[in-house]
Amino acid sequence: MEFGQLIRDAKVILIGAGAGMSAAAGIDYTSSERFRKLFPVMYQRGFRNNYQLMGYQGLSEAINWGYHAMHVQNVAYDNQQATVYQQLFSLVRDKEYFVITSNVDTMFEKNGFAPSRIFTPQGNYKLMQCLQPCSDETYDTRPILDKLSANLDPVTHEITDANAIPKCPKCGGDMFMNVRGGSWFIEKPYEQQRERFQSWVHQHLQTPIVIMDMGTGFNTPGVVRWPMEQITYHNPSAYLLRFNRDHPEVPAEIAARSLQIKGNIDEMLALL
């Protein structure tokens, strides 16, 4: 296939990944079937997918943290190696590559990609922060999650001990995962990532480069989708491969240096 040859011939590859990439690995926030299987109690309460609970404020702390404990455990810790990520890594492992992703599930790191070559501007489920925030400090999610899980009612999926609800060790305020959900988001853990990414992009501004846009949509297009288009536009030697099941279209200005690859990412990569 034409896009396969472009990838094989490329010496430099930029990967921009959105929710569609992890959906191809089975972490699909839009799937009602997956949600019903993993969160049957929340399904009974009328919710149908993970997206409906993003930023939702209508739950008690016990129910809210019961859900998030199960969700983060599943996404960040239970889901490890995934074929679609390993297929992608096998294509770029010996090349000069960099990854920018809006996903917060650490799937790239868990599937062989070097942490020093990954930029996650939307955050990381494996870190927690104060919601004030009273400082720019972040905390390891694992021990907090262990405490929540130990106090999770197996039937109601509520947290049974209020002392297990995470509170900031500095000010006693509410905590949440260190993911971009408002002005409270702490950027500090990603500053060096951003610097490395910007330096890498600048270094390759005039370099022949293949940009693999993997499952980026329009929930947060300014994070990955549009920057991939802008980098393609400003680098006359860049070629954009947009893998997308629903929205593979590209702007007319870069259409001559782009391929629209419509379909499931895992199926497309399996062809290579």
C-alpha positions in Angstrom: 0.0 0.0 0.0 1.2 3.5 -0.7 1.1 4.7 2.9 3.1 1.6 3.9 5.9 2.5 1.5 5.9 6.1 2.8 6.3 4.8 6.4 9.0 2.3 5.5 11.0 4.8 3.5 10.8 7.6 6.1 13.8 8.3 8.3 11.9 10.8 10.5 8.3 10.2 11.8 6.1 12.4 14.0 3.1 10.5 15.6 0.1 12.6 16.6 -2.4 10.4 18.4 -5.9 11.0 19.7 -8.7 9.0 21.3 -9.1 6.9 18.2 -5.7 5.3 18.8 -6.6 4.0 22.2 -10.1 3.1 21.0 -8.4 0.8 18.5 -6.7 -0.8 21.5 -10.1 -1.4 23.2 -10.1 1.7 25.3 -13.1 3.3 23.7 -14.8 6.0 25.8 -17.7 6.1 23.4 -18.6 2.4 23.7 -21.8 1.6 25.5 -21.1 -2.1 25.4 -17.7 -1.7 27.0 -19.1 0.7 29.6 -21.9 -1.7 30.6 -19.4 -4.5 31.0 -16.9 -2.5 33.2 -19.3 -0.2 35.1 -22.7 -2.1 35.4 -23.8 0.0 38.4 -23.2 3.3 36.6 -25.0 1.8 33.6 -28.0 1.1 35.8 -27.8 4.7 37.0 -28.4 5.8 33.4 -25.0 6.5 32.1 -24.0 4.9 28.8 -20.3 5.7 28.2 -17.2 7.3 29.8 -17.6 10.6 28.0 -20.9 11.2 29.8 -19.0 11.2 33.1 -16.2 13.5 32.1 -16.6 16.6 34.3 -19.9 15.4 35.5 -20.7 17.0 38.9 -23.9 15.3 40.0 -22.5 12.4 41.9 -21.7 12.0 45.6 -18.0 11.7 46.5 -18.5 8.0 47.4 -20.0 7.2 44.0 -17.7 9.5 42.0 -14.5 8.1 43.5 -15.8 4.6 43.2 -16.3 5.1 39.5 -12.9 6.8 39.0 -11.1 4.2 41.0 -12.4 1.5 38.7 -11.9 3.6 35.6 -8.3 4.6 36.3 -7.4 1.1 37.4 -8.7 -0.3 34.1 -7.2 2.3 31.8 -3.9 3.1 33.4 -3.0 -0.1 35.0 -5.0 -3.1 33.8 -4.6 -2.3 30.1 -0.9 -2.8 29.3 0.4 -4.1 26.0 -1.9 -3.7 23.0 -1.3 -5.0 19.5 -2.1 -1.8 17.7 0.5 0.1 19.8 3.1 -2.6 19.3 2.4 -2.6 15.5 3.0 1.1 15.4 6.1 0.8 17.5 7.6 -1.8 15.2 7.2 0.6 12.3 9.1 3.5 14.0 11.4 1.9 16.6 14.5 2.2 14.4 13.6 5.7 13.1 14.0 9.2 14.4 10.5 9.5 16.0 8.5 11.6 18.4 5.0 11.2 19.8 2.4 13.8 20.9 -0.8 12.4 22.2 -3.9 13.8 23.8 -4.4 10.4 25.6 -3.7 10.2 29.3 -3.6 6.4 29.5 0.3 6.0 29.1 -0.3 3.4 26.4 2.7 4.6 24.4 5.1 4.2 27.3 3.6 0.8 28.2 4.2 -0.5 24.6 7.9 0.3 24.2 8.0 4.0 23.1 10.7 5.9 24.9 9.4 8.3 27.6 11.8 10.9 26.4 10.1 10.9 23.0 6.6 11.3 24.3 4.6 14.6 25.0 1.3 14.2 26.8 -0.1 17.8 27.0 -3.4 16.7 28.4 -1.9 15.0 31.5 -1.4 11.5 32.9 -3.8 9.3 34.9 -0.8 8.1 37.0 -0.5 11.5 38.7 -2.8 13.2 41.1 -3.0 16.9 42.1 -4.7 19.4 44.3 -7.8 20.9 42.7 -7.1 24.4 44.2 -4.3 24.0 43.3 -2.4 25.1 46.4 1.0 24.2 44.9 2.4 22.8 41.6 3.2 19.4 43.2 1.8 16.2 41.8 1.4 12.8 43.5 1.7 9.2 42.5 -1.8 7.8 41.8 -0.9 4.2 42.7 -1.1 4.4 46.5 -4.1 6.6 46.4 -5.8 4.2 44.1 -4.9 1.2 46.3 -6.6 2.9 49.2 -9.7 3.6 47.2 -9.9 0.1 45.8 -9.5 -1.4 49.3 -12.7 0.5 50.3 -14.7 -0.1 47.2 -18.1 -1.8 47.9 -18.2 -4.8 45.4 -22.0 -4.4 45.0 -22.7 -0.7 44.9 -19.2 0.4 43.7 -19.2 3.2 46.2 -16.3 4.1 48.5 -17.3 2.9 52.0 -14.8 4.9 54.0 -14.7 8.7 53.7 -11.1 8.7 54.8 -10.2 6.9 51.6 -11.4 9.8 49.5 -8.2 11.6 48.3 -7.5 15.0 49.9 -4.5 17.2 49.3 -1.7 16.4 51.8 -0.8 20.1 51.9 -4.1 22.0 52.2 -6.7 19.2 52.8 -8.6 20.3 49.6 -10.1 18.1 46.9 -7.9 16.2 44.6 -8.2 14.7 41.1 -6.1 13.1 38.4 -3.6 15.4 36.8 -5.5 15.7 33.6 -6.5 18.9 31.7 -10.0 19.6 32.9 -9.9 23.3 33.8 -7.7 26.2 34.9 -6.7 24.1 37.9 -4.5 21.8 35.7 -0.9 21.7 36.8 1.4 21.9 33.7 4.7 21.4 35.5 5.1 17.6 34.8 4.9 18.3 31.1 7.1 21.3 30.7 10.2 19.3 29.8 8.2 17.2 27.5 6.9 20.3 25.7 10.4 21.7 25.4 11.7 18.4 23.9 8.8 18.3 21.5 9.2 21.9 20.4 12.9 21.4 20.0 12.4 18.3 17.9 9.8 19.9 15.7 12.1 23.0 15.1 15.0 20.7 14.4 13.0 19.0 11.6 11.3 22.0 10.1 13.1 21.5 6.7 13.5 17.8 7.0 11.6 15.2 5.0 9.2 13.9 7.5 6.2 11.6 7.6 3.5 12.7 10.1 1.2 9.9 11.2 -2.0 11.4 12.6 -3.7 8.5 14.5 -7.3 8.8 15.4 -7.5 12.6 16.2 -11.0 14.0 16.2 -12.7 17.3 17.1 -13.1 17.1 20.9 -9.8 18.9 21.4 -8.5 19.5 17.8 -6.2 22.2 19.0 -4.1 19.7 20.9 -3.0 17.3 18.2 -5.1 17.4 15.0 -4.6 21.0 14.0 -0.9 21.1 15.0 -0.2 18.1 12.7 -1.8 20.1 9.9 0.2 23.2 10.7 3.5 21.4 10.8 2.7 19.8 7.5 1.8 23.2 6.0 5.0 24.9 7.2 7.3 22.1 6.2 7.3 21.6 2.4 9.0 18.3 2.9 6.4 16.9 5.2 3.8 14.3 4.3 0.7 13.7 6.4 -0.9 10.3 6.8 -4.3 10.7 8.6 -5.6 7.4 9.9 -9.2 8.0 11.0 -12.4 5.9 11.0 -14.7 8.9 11.0 -12.9 12.1 10.0 -9.9 11.5 7.7 -10.3 14.7 5.8 -7.5 17.2 5.5 -7.4 20.9 4.6 -7.2 21.7 0.9 -3.9 23.6 1.4 -2.0 20.4 2.3 -4.1 17.8 0.3 -1.4 17.3 -2.2 1.0 16.2 0.6 -1.5 14.1 2.5 -3.3 10.8 2.5 -6.7 10.3 4.0 -6.8 6.7 5.3 -10.4 5.9 6.4 -10.9 2.8 8.5 -10.0 1.2 11.8 -6.5 1.9 12.8 -5.7 -1.6 13.9 -6.9 -3.0 10.6 -4.9 -0.5 8.6 -1.7 -1.1 10.5 -2.2 -4.9 10.3 -1.8 -4.5 6.5 1.7 -3.3 6.8 
